[in-house]
Amino acid sequence: MTPALPRGPEGPEDEAEQTQRVRRRVLWAMPTGLYLVGTAADGRWNLMTASWVVQVATAPPRLAVSVEAGAVTLELAGRSERFAVSLLERSQRAVVRRFAKPVSEVEVGPDGTPTALAGEPVVVVTGDVPVLAGAWAWLACRVTDRLDLGSHHLLVGDVVAVGGPTEAPGAAEAGAPLRMEDTRMHYGG
């Protein structure tokens, strides 16, 4: 049973506005993580803050990432057919704000690969896809499917490489992955 929405003095328009407000609050309340999605193509690299990332299959292991239409990340992933997801610790919440807009500051090492994006150290995986050097864990994917959802495109990728907390003794206990609720950020609705 759906609860009735309060009726305002303005009638149906006020009710529609109230419905939108409730919808946003409910969608914002859905638990999501905060991640950095790395892409690279044609000598360009980007990291993008994303909250819509989820495992969608186990055999083979696949991730889905929802990326805004027109985003640099979508363009680069479309060209290279690759992306990587950096999982961050809760203590790294300030980092995600640095990647809410496309990266304009890229530091490149002697071998031509990026060493920092937006002032944050990165490493490259599976060729040249960047991940945050201090990430709690990361997953590199090869794009297998792409679905146009209107405002966003869903990229589905097979996991082809991984790095994470099991690489160092005690690293799994180092921190918990960052979630949207750990910040004051809201996305969606």
HUPEZI-V559404 format. One record per helix or strand of 2 or more residues. SS is the DSSP state (2 for helix, 1 for strand). FROM is the first residue (numbers start at 1). TO is the last residue. Records with the same first field share a line. If there is no record, write none. Layout:
SS->FROM-TO ; FROM-TO
//
This chain:
2->12-29 ; 72-80 ; 90-97 ; 165-167 ; 171-173 ; 180-182
1->35-41 ; 44-50 ; 53-58 ; 61-68 ; 82-87 ; 106-108 ; 114-117 ; 120-125 ; 129-132 ; 137-148 ; 152-163
//
